Amino acid sequence: MLDEVKNTRASLWISASAGTGKTKNLIDRILSLLLNGAEPSHILCLTYTKAAAGEMLNRLSGYLNHWQQSADSTT
C-alpha cells in the first residue's frame, strides 16, 4: 500500500484496523500534496468519527506550525 499512498496523482481510500498507521499515512500524503503545490481547498479527507478528524487536524496543525516556526527562525 505504501506506493499507493505516495502516488499523489490519484485519489486514495484507506481502510484498516485501529493502530495500523492510517492517520500517519493520510497526514504524510496531505503534507506531500501541499509541498507539491496543491491548493488546500482541493484536498478532501473523510473520517468516520469526529475524534479521528480531530486527531488528523491536530497532527497536521502540529507539522504546519513547526514548519512556520522553522521558517520564521531562519529569516
N, CA, C and O atoms as a CHARMM CRD file, in Angstrom:
* protein
*
  300
    1    1 MET  N      0.81600  -1.19900   0.00000 PROA 1      0.00000
    2    1 MET  CA     0.00000   0.00000   0.00000 PROA 1      0.00000
    3    1 MET  C      0.85100   1.25100   0.00000 PROA 1      0.00000
    4    1 MET  O      0.36400   2.30300  -0.41400 PROA 1      0.00000
    5    2 LEU  N      2.08500   1.19500   0.43800 PROA 2      0.00000
    6    2 LEU  CA     2.91900   2.37500   0.54300 PROA 2      0.00000
    7    2 LEU  C      3.06200   3.09600  -0.78400 PROA 2      0.00000
    8    2 LEU  O      3.04300   4.32700  -0.80700 PROA 2      0.00000
    9    3 ASP  N      3.20400   2.38300  -1.88700 PROA 3      0.00000
   10    3 ASP  CA     3.32000   3.01700  -3.19800 PROA 3      0.00000
   11    3 ASP  C      2.05700   3.80200  -3.54100 PROA 3      0.00000
   12    3 ASP  O      2.14300   4.89300  -4.10600 PROA 3      0.00000
   13    4 GLU  N      0.90500   3.27000  -3.21300 PROA 4      0.00000
   14    4 GLU  CA    -0.34700   3.95900  -3.48700 PROA 4      0.00000
   15    4 GLU  C     -0.45600   5.24100  -2.67400 PROA 4      0.00000
   16    4 GLU  O     -0.96600   6.24700  -3.16600 PROA 4      0.00000
   17    5 VAL  N      0.01900   5.21200  -1.44000 PROA 5      0.00000
   18    5 VAL  CA    -0.02700   6.40100  -0.59200 PROA 5      0.00000
   19    5 VAL  C      0.87400   7.49100  -1.15600 PROA 5      0.00000
   20    5 VAL  O      0.52900   8.67200  -1.11300 PROA 5      0.00000
   21    6 LYS  N      2.02800   7.09500  -1.68500 PROA 6      0.00000
   22    6 LYS  CA     2.97000   8.06900  -2.22900 PROA 6      0.00000
   23    6 LYS  C      2.51500   8.66700  -3.55100 PROA 6      0.00000
   24    6 LYS  O      2.94400   9.76400  -3.90600 PROA 6      0.00000
   25    7 ASN  N      1.65300   7.97000  -4.29100 PROA 7      0.00000
   26    7 ASN  CA     1.17100   8.46800  -5.57500 PROA 7      0.00000
   27    7 ASN  C      0.09400   9.51300  -5.33400 PROA 7      0.00000
   28    7 ASN  O     -1.07100   9.18300  -5.11200 PROA 7      0.00000
   29    8 THR  N      0.49600  10.77500  -5.37800 PROA 8      0.00000
   30    8 THR  CA    -0.45100  11.84900  -5.08400 PROA 8      0.00000
   31    8 THR  C     -1.23900  12.29500  -6.31500 PROA 8      0.00000
   32    8 THR  O     -1.99700  13.26200  -6.24500 PROA 8      0.00000
   33    9 ARG  N     -1.06800  11.60500  -7.43400 PROA 9      0.00000
   34    9 ARG  CA    -1.81700  11.94300  -8.64300 PROA 9      0.00000
   35    9 ARG  C     -3.16200  11.20500  -8.72200 PROA 9      0.00000
   36    9 ARG  O     -3.94000  11.42800  -9.65000 PROA 9      0.00000
   37   10 ALA  N     -3.42400  10.35400  -7.77500 PROA 10     0.00000
   38   10 ALA  CA    -4.66700   9.59300  -7.78700 PROA 10     0.00000
   39   10 ALA  C     -5.35400   9.70700  -6.43300 PROA 10     0.00000
   40   10 ALA  O     -4.70800   9.92400  -5.40800 PROA 10     0.00000
   41   11 SER  N     -6.65900   9.55900  -6.44700 PROA 11     0.00000
   42   11 SER  CA    -7.41100   9.53100  -5.19700 PROA 11     0.00000
   43   11 SER  C     -7.08100   8.25000  -4.44600 PROA 11     0.00000
   44   11 SER  O     -6.64500   7.26400  -5.04000 PROA 11     0.00000
   45   12 LEU  N     -7.29000   8.27600  -3.14500 PROA 12     0.00000
   46   12 LEU  CA    -6.92500   7.12300  -2.33200 PROA 12     0.00000
   47   12 LEU  C     -7.97500   6.89100  -1.26000 PROA 12     0.00000
   48   12 LEU  O     -8.50000   7.83400  -0.66800 PROA 12     0.00000
   49   13 TRP  N     -8.26900   5.62700  -1.02200 PROA 13     0.00000
   50   13 TRP  CA    -9.16500   5.20000   0.04300 PROA 13     0.00000
   51   13 TRP  C     -8.35600   4.29500   0.95000 PROA 13     0.00000
   52   13 TRP  O     -7.78100   3.30700   0.49200 PROA 13     0.00000
   53   14 ILE  N     -8.30500   4.62400   2.24400 PROA 14     0.00000
   54   14 ILE  CA    -7.57900   3.78700   3.19800 PROA 14     0.00000
   55   14 ILE  C     -8.58100   3.22500   4.19800 PROA 14     0.00000
   56   14 ILE  O     -9.33200   3.97200   4.82400 PROA 14     0.00000
   57   15 SER  N     -8.58600   1.92500   4.33900 PROA 15     0.00000
   58   15 SER  CA    -9.43800   1.25500   5.30800 PROA 15     0.00000
   59   15 SER  C     -8.59700   0.19400   6.01100 PROA 15     0.00000
   60   15 SER  O     -8.06600  -0.71000   5.36600 PROA 15     0.00000
   61   16 ALA  N     -8.47600   0.30500   7.33500 PROA 16     0.00000
   62   16 ALA  CA    -7.66100  -0.64700   8.08500 PROA 16     0.00000
   63   16 ALA  C     -8.06200  -0.58100   9.55600 PROA 16     0.00000
   64   16 ALA  O     -8.78400   0.32100   9.98100 PROA 16     0.00000
   65   17 SER  N     -7.58900  -1.53200  10.30300 PROA 17     0.00000
   66   17 SER  CA    -7.89300  -1.59200  11.73900 PROA 17     0.00000
   67   17 SER  C     -7.19300  -0.47200  12.49200 PROA 17     0.00000
   68   17 SER  O     -6.28700   0.17900  11.97100 PROA 17     0.00000
   69   18 ALA  N     -7.62700  -0.26200  13.72000 PROA 18     0.00000
   70   18 ALA  CA    -7.01600   0.75000  14.58300 PROA 18     0.00000
   71   18 ALA  C     -5.54400   0.43600  14.80700 PROA 18     0.00000
   72   18 ALA  O     -5.15700  -0.72500  14.94200 PROA 18     0.00000
   73   19 GLY  N     -4.73300   1.48000  14.84600 PROA 19     0.00000
   74   19 GLY  CA    -3.32400   1.31400  15.14800 PROA 19     0.00000
   75   19 GLY  C     -2.45300   0.86000  13.99500 PROA 19     0.00000
   76   19 GLY  O     -1.30200   0.47900  14.20700 PROA 19     0.00000
   77   20 THR  N     -2.97900   0.89300  12.77100 PROA 20     0.00000
   78   20 THR  CA    -2.21200   0.41200  11.62300 PROA 20     0.00000
   79   20 THR  C     -1.49200   1.52400  10.86200 PROA 20     0.00000
   80   20 THR  O     -0.76600   1.24100   9.90900 PROA 20     0.00000
   81   21 GLY  N     -1.68000   2.77800  11.26300 PROA 21     0.00000
   82   21 GLY  CA    -0.98100   3.88200  10.62600 PROA 21     0.00000
   83   21 GLY  C     -1.77900   4.66200   9.59900 PROA 21     0.00000
   84   21 GLY  O     -1.20000   5.38400   8.78800 PROA 21     0.00000
   85   22 LYS  N     -3.10500   4.53100   9.62000 PROA 22     0.00000
   86   22 LYS  CA    -3.93000   5.25600   8.65700 PROA 22     0.00000
   87   22 LYS  C     -3.72600   6.75900   8.76900 PROA 22     0.00000
   88   22 LYS  O     -3.50500   7.43900   7.76700 PROA 22     0.00000
   89   23 THR  N     -3.79900   7.27100   9.98200 PROA 23     0.00000
   90   23 THR  CA    -3.68600   8.71800  10.17500 PROA 23     0.00000
   91   23 THR  C     -2.31700   9.21100   9.74100 PROA 23     0.00000
   92   23 THR  O     -2.22200  10.24800   9.08400 PROA 23     0.00000
   93   24 LYS  N     -1.26600   8.50600  10.08500 PROA 24     0.00000
   94   24 LYS  CA     0.08100   8.90600   9.67800 PROA 24     0.00000
   95   24 LYS  C      0.19000   8.93500   8.15900 PROA 24     0.00000
   96   24 LYS  O      0.74300   9.88000   7.59600 PROA 24     0.00000
   97   25 ASN  N     -0.32700   7.91800   7.49500 PROA 25     0.00000
   98   25 ASN  CA    -0.28100   7.87800   6.04000 PROA 25     0.00000
   99   25 ASN  C     -1.06500   9.02500   5.41400 PROA 25     0.00000
  100   25 ASN  O     -0.61200   9.63300   4.44400 PROA 25     0.00000
  101   26 LEU  N     -2.23200   9.32000   5.96200 PROA 26     0.00000
  102   26 LEU  CA    -3.02700  10.42500   5.43200 PROA 26     0.00000
  103   26 LEU  C     -2.32700  11.76200   5.63700 PROA 26     0.00000
  104   26 LEU  O     -2.29700  12.58900   4.72600 PROA 26     0.00000
  105   27 ILE  N     -1.76800  11.98300   6.81200 PROA 27     0.00000
  106   27 ILE  CA    -1.06400  13.23500   7.08500 PROA 27     0.00000
  107   27 ILE  C      0.15700  13.35600   6.18200 PROA 27     0.00000
  108   27 ILE  O      0.41400  14.43100   5.63900 PROA 27     0.00000
  109   28 ASP  N      0.91300  12.27700   6.01100 PROA 28     0.00000
  110   28 ASP  CA     2.07000  12.30300   5.10600 PROA 28     0.00000
  111   28 ASP  C      1.62900  12.65600   3.68900 PROA 28     0.00000
  112   28 ASP  O      2.30100  13.41700   2.99400 PROA 28     0.00000
  113   29 ARG  N      0.51700  12.10900   3.27500 PROA 29     0.00000
  114   29 ARG  CA     0.01100  12.37300   1.92100 PROA 29     0.00000
  115   29 ARG  C     -0.43700  13.82800   1.78900 PROA 29     0.00000
  116   29 ARG  O     -0.14600  14.46800   0.77800 PROA 29     0.00000
  117   30 ILE  N     -1.12500  14.35100   2.77000 PROA 30     0.00000
  118   30 ILE  CA    -1.55600  15.75300   2.73100 PROA 30     0.00000
  119   30 ILE  C     -0.34600  16.67700   2.67200 PROA 30     0.00000
  120   30 ILE  O     -0.31400  17.61500   1.87400 PROA 30     0.00000
  121   31 LEU  N      0.64600  16.41300   3.51500 PROA 31     0.00000
  122   31 LEU  CA     1.84900  17.24200   3.51000 PROA 31     0.00000
  123   31 LEU  C      2.55500  17.17700   2.15600 PROA 31     0.00000
  124   31 LEU  O      3.03700  18.19400   1.65800 PROA 31     0.00000
  125   32 SER  N      2.61800  15.99700   1.56700 PROA 32     0.00000
  126   32 SER  CA     3.22900  15.84000   0.25300 PROA 32     0.00000
  127   32 SER  C      2.46600  16.63700  -0.79700 PROA 32     0.00000
  128   32 SER  O      3.06900  17.31100  -1.63200 PROA 32     0.00000
  129   33 LEU  N      1.15500  16.56000  -0.75300 PROA 33     0.00000
  130   33 LEU  CA     0.34000  17.32900  -1.69000 PROA 33     0.00000
  131   33 LEU  C      0.60400  18.82200  -1.54200 PROA 33     0.00000
  132   33 LEU  O      0.78000  19.52400  -2.53700 PROA 33     0.00000
  133   34 LEU  N      0.63200  19.31000  -0.30200 PROA 34     0.00000
  134   34 LEU  CA     0.86300  20.73000  -0.06300 PROA 34     0.00000
  135   34 LEU  C      2.24900  21.15700  -0.53300 PROA 34     0.00000
  136   34 LEU  O      2.40200  22.21700  -1.14100 PROA 34     0.00000
  137   35 LEU  N      3.25300  20.33900  -0.25600 PROA 35     0.00000
  138   35 LEU  CA     4.61900  20.65400  -0.68200 PROA 35     0.00000
  139   35 LEU  C      4.76300  20.66600  -2.19900 PROA 35     0.00000
  140   35 LEU  O      5.65000  21.32600  -2.74000 PROA 35     0.00000
  141   36 ASN  N      3.89200  19.93800  -2.87700 PROA 36     0.00000
  142   36 ASN  CA     3.93200  19.87900  -4.33900 PROA 36     0.00000
  143   36 ASN  C      2.96400  20.86200  -4.98800 PROA 36     0.00000
  144   36 ASN  O      2.67500  20.76000  -6.18100 PROA 36     0.00000
  145   37 GLY  N      2.46400  21.81600  -4.20000 PROA 37     0.00000
  146   37 GLY  CA     1.67300  22.90700  -4.75400 PROA 37     0.00000
  147   37 GLY  C      0.17400  22.73600  -4.79500 PROA 37     0.00000
  148   37 GLY  O     -0.51800  23.56300  -5.38900 PROA 37     0.00000
  149   38 ALA  N     -0.34900  21.70000  -4.18900 PROA 38     0.00000
  150   38 ALA  CA    -1.80400  21.51500  -4.18700 PROA 38     0.00000
  151   38 ALA  C     -2.46800  22.61700  -3.36100 PROA 38     0.00000
  152   38 ALA  O     -1.94700  23.03100  -2.32500 PROA 38     0.00000
  153   39 GLU  N     -3.59100  23.07100  -3.82200 PROA 39     0.00000
  154   39 GLU  CA    -4.37200  24.04800  -3.06600 PROA 39     0.00000
  155   39 GLU  C     -5.05500  23.33000  -1.89900 PROA 39     0.00000
  156   39 GLU  O     -5.69400  22.29800  -2.10300 PROA 39     0.00000
  157   40 PRO  N     -4.93100  23.85600  -0.69900 PROA 40     0.00000
  158   40 PRO  CA    -5.58500  23.21000   0.45100 PROA 40     0.00000
  159   40 PRO  C     -7.08300  22.98000   0.24400 PROA 40     0.00000
  160   40 PRO  O     -7.63300  21.99200   0.72900 PROA 40     0.00000
  161   41 SER  N     -7.73200  23.87700  -0.46300 PROA 41     0.00000
  162   41 SER  CA    -9.18000  23.72700  -0.69700 PROA 41     0.00000
  163   41 SER  C     -9.50600  22.59500  -1.66200 PROA 41     0.00000
  164   41 SER  O    -10.67300  22.24100  -1.82800 PROA 41     0.00000
  165   42 HSD  N     -8.49100  22.02700  -2.29500 PROA 42     0.00000
  166   42 HSD  CA    -8.70100  20.91300  -3.21900 PROA 42     0.00000
  167   42 HSD  C     -8.40300  19.55500  -2.58900 PROA 42     0.00000
  168   42 HSD  O     -8.43500  18.52800  -3.26700 PROA 42     0.00000
  169   43 ILE  N     -8.11500  19.55700  -1.29300 PROA 43     0.00000
  170   43 ILE  CA    -7.81000  18.31300  -0.58500 PROA 43     0.00000
  171   43 ILE  C     -9.00700  17.95400   0.29000 PROA 43     0.00000
  172   43 ILE  O     -9.46300  18.76900   1.09200 PROA 43     0.00000
  173   44 LEU  N     -9.50500  16.74700   0.13400 PROA 44     0.00000
  174   44 LEU  CA   -10.64300  16.28100   0.91800 PROA 44     0.00000
  175   44 LEU  C    -10.25800  15.01000   1.65000 PROA 44     0.00000
  176   44 LEU  O     -9.81700  14.03900   1.03600 PROA 44     0.00000
  177   45 CYS  N    -10.42600  15.01900   2.96800 PROA 45     0.00000
  178   45 CYS  CA   -10.20200  13.82700   3.79300 PROA 45     0.00000
  179   45 CYS  C    -11.47700  13.57100   4.57200 PROA 45     0.00000
  180   45 CYS  O    -12.01500  14.47100   5.21800 PROA 45     0.00000
  181   46 LEU  N    -11.95000  12.35400   4.50900 PROA 46     0.00000
  182   46 LEU  CA   -13.15400  11.96600   5.23400 PROA 46     0.00000
  183   46 LEU  C    -12.79800  10.95500   6.30500 PROA 46     0.00000
  184   46 LEU  O    -11.95300  10.08400   6.09700 PROA 46     0.00000
  185   47 THR  N    -13.44700  11.07600   7.44800 PROA 47     0.00000
  186   47 THR  CA   -13.26600  10.11100   8.52700 PROA 47     0.00000
  187   47 THR  C    -14.65000   9.68800   9.01100 PROA 47     0.00000
  188   47 THR  O    -15.66400  10.30000   8.67700 PROA 47     0.00000
  189   48 TYR  N    -14.65600   8.63000   9.80400 PROA 48     0.00000
  190   48 TYR  CA   -15.92700   8.15200  10.32500 PROA 48     0.00000
  191   48 TYR  C    -16.30900   8.79900  11.64800 PROA 48     0.00000
  192   48 TYR  O    -17.47700   8.76700  12.03600 PROA 48     0.00000
  193   49 THR  N    -15.35100   9.38100  12.33900 PROA 49     0.00000
  194   49 THR  CA   -15.65200   9.95000  13.65000 PROA 49     0.00000
  195   49 THR  C    -15.07000  11.34600  13.78700 PROA 49     0.00000
  196   49 THR  O    -14.09700  11.70000  13.12200 PROA 49     0.00000
  197   50 LYS  N    -15.68700  12.13100  14.66300 PROA 50     0.00000
  198   50 LYS  CA   -15.14800  13.45500  14.98200 PROA 50     0.00000
  199   50 LYS  C    -13.80100  13.32900  15.67200 PROA 50     0.00000
  200   50 LYS  O    -12.92600  14.17700  15.49300 PROA 50     0.00000
  201   51 ALA  N    -13.63100  12.27700  16.45800 PROA 51     0.00000
  202   51 ALA  CA   -12.34800  12.06500  17.14100 PROA 51     0.00000
  203   51 ALA  C    -11.22400  11.86100  16.13700 PROA 51     0.00000
  204   51 ALA  O    -10.13700  12.41100  16.31100 PROA 51     0.00000
  205   52 ALA  N    -11.46500  11.08100  15.09400 PROA 52     0.00000
  206   52 ALA  CA   -10.45300  10.85000  14.06500 PROA 52     0.00000
  207   52 ALA  C    -10.16300  12.14400  13.30000 PROA 52     0.00000
  208   52 ALA  O     -9.00800  12.44100  12.99600 PROA 52     0.00000
  209   53 ALA  N    -11.18800  12.89400  12.99700 PROA 53     0.00000
  210   53 ALA  CA   -10.99000  14.17300  12.30300 PROA 53     0.00000
  211   53 ALA  C    -10.18600  15.12800  13.17800 PROA 53     0.00000
  212   53 ALA  O     -9.30900  15.83700  12.68300 PROA 53     0.00000
  213   54 GLY  N    -10.48100  15.14800  14.47400 PROA 54     0.00000
  214   54 GLY  CA    -9.73100  15.99300  15.39400 PROA 54     0.00000
  215   54 GLY  C     -8.27300  15.59200  15.49000 PROA 54     0.00000
  216   54 GLY  O     -7.38900  16.44700  15.54300 PROA 54     0.00000
  217   55 GLU  N     -8.02300  14.29500  15.51100 PROA 55     0.00000
  218   55 GLU  CA    -6.64700  13.80000  15.57100 PROA 55     0.00000
  219   55 GLU  C     -5.88500  14.18900  14.30200 PROA 55     0.00000
  220   55 GLU  O     -4.72700  14.59800  14.37700 PROA 55     0.00000
  221   56 MET  N     -6.52000  14.06500  13.15000 PROA 56     0.00000
  222   56 MET  CA    -5.88200  14.46500  11.90000 PROA 56     0.00000
  223   56 MET  C     -5.58300  15.95900  11.90600 PROA 56     0.00000
  224   56 MET  O     -4.49800  16.38000  11.50600 PROA 56     0.00000
  225   57 LEU  N     -6.53100  16.74700  12.35300 PROA 57     0.00000
  226   57 LEU  CA    -6.34200  18.19500  12.41000 PROA 57     0.00000
  227   57 LEU  C     -5.20200  18.56600  13.35600 PROA 57     0.00000
  228   57 LEU  O     -4.37300  19.41700  13.03200 PROA 57     0.00000
  229   58 ASN  N     -5.16100  17.93200  14.51500 PROA 58     0.00000
  230   58 ASN  CA    -4.09100  18.21600  15.47800 PROA 58     0.00000
  231   58 ASN  C     -2.71800  17.86700  14.91400 PROA 58     0.00000
  232   58 ASN  O     -1.77600  18.64800  15.04300 PROA 58     0.00000
  233   59 ARG  N     -2.60500  16.71400  14.30000 PROA 59     0.00000
  234   59 ARG  CA    -1.31000  16.30800  13.74400 PROA 59     0.00000
  235   59 ARG  C     -0.88300  17.22500  12.60800 PROA 59     0.00000
  236   59 ARG  O      0.26700  17.66100  12.55400 PROA 59     0.00000
  237   60 LEU  N     -1.80200  17.51400  11.70700 PROA 60     0.00000
  238   60 LEU  CA    -1.47500  18.37500  10.57900 PROA 60     0.00000
  239   60 LEU  C     -1.10700  19.77800  11.06100 PROA 60     0.00000
  240   60 LEU  O     -0.13900  20.36800  10.58100 PROA 60     0.00000
  241   61 SER  N     -1.86700  20.30100  11.99300 PROA 61     0.00000
  242   61 SER  CA    -1.57000  21.62500  12.54900 PROA 61     0.00000
  243   61 SER  C     -0.20500  21.64400  13.21300 PROA 61     0.00000
  244   61 SER  O      0.52900  22.62500  13.09400 PROA 61     0.00000
  245   62 GLY  N      0.14200  20.57900  13.90500 PROA 62     0.00000
  246   62 GLY  CA     1.44100  20.49200  14.55200 PROA 62     0.00000
  247   62 GLY  C      2.57700  20.57800  13.55200 PROA 62     0.00000
  248   62 GLY  O      3.54300  21.31000  13.76900 PROA 62     0.00000
  249   63 TYR  N      2.47000  19.83900  12.46000 PROA 63     0.00000
  250   63 TYR  CA     3.50100  19.88800  11.42300 PROA 63     0.00000
  251   63 TYR  C      3.58900  21.28400  10.79300 PROA 63     0.00000
  252   63 TYR  O      4.67800  21.83300  10.62300 PROA 63     0.00000
  253   64 LEU  N      2.43200  21.84000  10.45400 PROA 64     0.00000
  254   64 LEU  CA     2.43100  23.14600   9.80300 PROA 64     0.00000
  255   64 LEU  C      2.96100  24.23300  10.73300 PROA 64     0.00000
  256   64 LEU  O      3.68700  25.12300  10.28900 PROA 64     0.00000
  257   65 ASN  N      2.61000  24.17300  12.01100 PROA 65     0.00000
  258   65 ASN  CA     3.13200  25.14300  12.97900 PROA 65     0.00000
  259   65 ASN  C      4.63900  25.00500  13.11800 PROA 65     0.00000
  260   65 ASN  O      5.35100  26.00700  13.19200 PROA 65     0.00000
  261   66 HSD  N      5.12600  23.78000  13.15300 PROA 66     0.00000
  262   66 HSD  CA     6.56900  23.54500  13.24700 PROA 66     0.00000
  263   66 HSD  C      7.28600  24.12400  12.02300 PROA 66     0.00000
  264   66 HSD  O      8.32100  24.77500  12.16000 PROA 66     0.00000
  265   67 TRP  N      6.74100  23.89000  10.84100 PROA 67     0.00000
  266   67 TRP  CA     7.34300  24.42700   9.62300 PROA 67     0.00000
  267   67 TRP  C      7.34800  25.95200   9.64800 PROA 67     0.00000
  268   67 TRP  O      8.33000  26.58400   9.26000 PROA 67     0.00000
  269   68 GLN  N      6.23700  26.53900  10.11100 PROA 68     0.00000
  270   68 GLN  CA     6.15000  28.00900  10.14400 PROA 68     0.00000
  271   68 GLN  C      7.17100  28.57500  11.12500 PROA 68     0.00000
  272   68 GLN  O      7.83500  29.56500  10.81900 PROA 68     0.00000
  273   69 GLN  N      7.30500  27.95800  12.30400 PROA 69     0.00000
  274   69 GLN  CA     8.27800  28.43200  13.27700 PROA 69     0.00000
  275   69 GLN  C      9.69800  28.28400  12.74700 PROA 69     0.00000
  276   69 GLN  O     10.54200  29.15200  12.97000 PROA 69     0.00000
  277   70 SER  N      9.96200  27.18000  12.04100 PROA 70     0.00000
  278   70 SER  CA    11.28200  26.97900  11.45100 PROA 70     0.00000
  279   70 SER  C     11.57000  28.04700  10.39900 PROA 70     0.00000
  280   70 SER  O     12.68000  28.57600  10.33300 PROA 70     0.00000
  281   71 ALA  N     10.57500  28.35900   9.58400 PROA 71     0.00000
  282   71 ALA  CA    10.74600  29.38300   8.55300 PROA 71     0.00000
  283   71 ALA  C     10.95800  30.75000   9.19100 PROA 71     0.00000
  284   71 ALA  O     11.77900  31.53600   8.71700 PROA 71     0.00000
  285   72 ASP  N     10.22000  31.04100  10.26800 PROA 72     0.00000
  286   72 ASP  CA    10.35700  32.32400  10.95500 PROA 72     0.00000
  287   72 ASP  C     11.73400  32.48100  11.58600 PROA 72     0.00000
  288   72 ASP  O     12.27000  33.58900  11.62200 PROA 72     0.00000
  289   73 SER  N     12.31400  31.39700  12.08300 PROA 73     0.00000
  290   73 SER  CA    13.59100  31.48300  12.75300 PROA 73     0.00000
  291   73 SER  C     14.76400  31.63300  11.77500 PROA 73     0.00000
  292   73 SER  O     15.86300  32.00600  12.18600 PROA 73     0.00000
  293   74 THR  N     14.54200  31.35000  10.49700 PROA 74     0.00000
  294   74 THR  CA    15.62200  31.47700   9.51300 PROA 74     0.00000
  295   74 THR  C     15.61300  32.84300   8.83700 PROA 74     0.00000
  296   74 THR  O     16.52400  33.14900   8.06700 PROA 74     0.00000
  297   75 THR  N     14.61200  33.66600   9.10500 PROA 75     0.00000
  298   75 THR  CA    14.55800  34.98300   8.46900 PROA 75     0.00000
  299   75 THR  C     15.07900  36.04800   9.36400 PROA 75     0.00000
  300   75 THR  O     15.10400  37.21800   8.98200 PROA 75     0.00000
